[in-house]
Amino acid sequence: MTSLQFVSREDWLKARKTLLAREKAFTKERDELSAARRELPLVLVEKDYVFDTDEGRKSLGDLFGPLPQLAVYHFMFGETWEEGCPSCSFWADNYERLDKHLAARDTKLIAISNAPFTTLQAYKKRMGWTFEWVSTAGNGFGVDFGVTFPGKTDPTGRGYNYSGRDTVHSEELPGVSTFLKLDDGRIGHSYSTYGRGLDILNMAYNILDLTPMGRHEEDLPYAQAWVRRRDMYGTNR
């Protein structure tokens, strides 16, 4: 946070209008970026992925339900982990209960992780979430879409967030991918984003960005070092 300064309402309004001009320019640029994102070409998904769900085994196409669009949150939860990632849990609290709103715009939101389905369900119950969450059941989906790195290496050669680096700091990392299902049943991968690209999904961060102190993470060992699972604040974990 910059040093505090008290000014008159008139001087504040002048500074606010100057910032408003920048905010409007940013909003216009964001709209243009969103339009460019929608114009990205599709990659045909040819692998037959099958997932474990609360209704049994389902294909990627089945996960769309009756809707043409699918947004996947790649939730960090390794096959042998006992708990989900604290940061991904933080994000999940922000997209919980969006399913009805998104469905009204032809979009299904789902979380996908590598942990066994029963493990995911137990953690989901603990956190009090209602969104749909399925297991890859070892189908390679996380590797193919750039969020799972066995032995902290990338077998695809793309690197996390398209960095091209062969090694990463974790075997599981977060991301979001979107897909479109055509009338003939073909599925196209339209977009994926990782790292800071996920910030836009986090309402808590967006609210903090409006405040004088902001996220105030500068003096922490790393960003999000303060984050806890929602039932762990006030503990040492």
C-alpha positions, -999 to 999 in steps of 0.1 A, spaced: 0 0 0 13 35 -9 17 61 18 -17 74 30 -27 109 19 -58 128 28 -71 154 3 -102 174 -3 -132 158 -19 -126 179 -50 -90 167 -53 -101 131 -47 -127 134 -75 -101 147 -99 -78 118 -92 -107 94 -94 -118 106 -128 -82 103 -141 -82 67 -129 -117 61 -144 -104 70 -178 -77 43 -174 -103 18 -161 -126 24 -192 -96 19 -215 -88 -13 -197 -125 -25 -200 -125 -18 -237 -92 -37 -241 -106 -66 -221 -137 -67 -243 -114 -68 -274 -93 -96 -258 -125 -116 -250 -136 -112 -287 -102 -124 -299 -104 -154 -275 -137 -164 -290 -121 -163 -324 -95 -188 -316 -96 -219 -338 -106 -253 -323 -86 -284 -319 -105 -316 -324 -105 -338 -293 -99 -373 -307 -90 -392 -275 -118 -412 -259 -116 -399 -223 -137 -416 -197 -143 -402 -162 -157 -415 -129 -188 -395 -119 -217 -398 -95 -237 -414 -123 -210 -439 -133 -185 -438 -161 -189 -410 -186 -172 -398 -217 -160 -362 -222 -190 -357 -244 -214 -369 -217 -200 -343 -193 -216 -315 -214 -251 -328 -206 -276 -311 -230 -254 -280 -233 -230 -271 -261 -202 -256 -240 -181 -271 -212 -158 -251 -189 -134 -273 -169 -116 -262 -138 -85 -284 -135 -85 -288 -97 -52 -298 -81 -59 -331 -63 -33 -358 -69 -42 -395 -70 -27 -402 -35 -35 -368 -19 -58 -368 12 -69 -331 7 -74 -308 -23 -50 -279 -29 -57 -250 -6 -55 -225 -35 -78 -245 -58 -102 -248 -28 -100 -210 -25 -110 -207 -62 -137 -233 -58 -154 -212 -31 -156 -184 -57 -173 -205 -85 -195 -225 -62 -232 -223 -72 -226 -207 -106 -240 -237 -125 -276 -223 -129 -264 -190 -142 -239 -205 -167 -264 -231 -179 -287 -201 -188 -259 -192 -213 -255 -227 -226 -224 -236 -205 -217 -264 -181 -190 -259 -154 -173 -289 -140 -142 -296 -119 -119 -324 -129 -91 -340 -108 -69 -370 -107 -79 -382 -72 -103 -412 -70 -139 -402 -72 -147 -413 -36 -119 -391 -23 -132 -361 -42 -167 -367 -29 -156 -368 7 -136 -336 3 -165 -320 -15 -188 -329 14 -163 -315 39 -162 -282 20 -199 -280 15 -197 -276 -23 -224 -285 -48 -207 -281 -82 -201 -313 -103 -167 -328 -97 -154 -359 -115 -122 -380 -115 -100 -386 -145 -97 -422 -134 -61 -422 -147 -72 -413 -183 -43 -389 -190 -66 -358 -193 -46 -337 -169 -13 -345 -188 -29 -337 -221 -43 -304 -210 -12 -292 -193 -19 -295 -156 -4 -329 -145 33 -335 -146 44 -370 -136 77 -367 -117 75 -329 -122 83 -332 -159 62 -325 -189 59 -354 -214 42 -331 -239 71 -307 -242 47 -277 -240 55 -267 -204 31 -252 -179 14 -222 -193 30 -228 -227 64 -220 -212 82 -248 -230 101 -257 -199 106 -295 -193 103 -294 -155 79 -277 -131 77 -272 -93 48 -295 -87 32 -327 -102 -2 -309 -102 -10 -273 -112 -42 -255 -118 -59 -244 -150 -91 -238 -169 -100 -253 -203 -131 -247 -224 -147 -270 -250 -174 -268 -277 -196 -297 -287 -209 -295 -323 -243 -309 -334 -226 -339 -350 -210 -348 -316 -175 -336 -324 -157 -318 -295 -133 -289 -300 -109 -276 -274 -112 -239 -277 -91 -223 -249 -69 -230 -218 -54 -207 -193 -31 -211 -163 -13 -192 -136 -24 -156 -133 -49 -162 -161 -71 -178 -134 -73 -145 -114 -104 -134 -132 -123 -164 -117 -116 -153 -82 -141 -128 -69 -123 -125 -35 -91 -113 -52 -112 -90 -74 -128 -75 -43 -94 -71 -26 -81 -53 -57 -106 -26 -51 -93 -18 -16 -65 5 -4 -45 -25 10 -52 -47 -20 -40 -83 -17 -10 -72 4 10 -103 -5 43 -85 -12 60 -95 21 48 -131 21 71 -160 11 49 -165 -20 16 -152 -32 -13 -170 -15 9 -181 14 -20 -168 36 -47 -189 19 -63 -217 40 -90 -242 32 -122 -225 44 -125 -247 75 -88 -242 85 -86 -204 91 -75 -199 127 -54 -231 128 -18 -237 121 -24 -257 90 
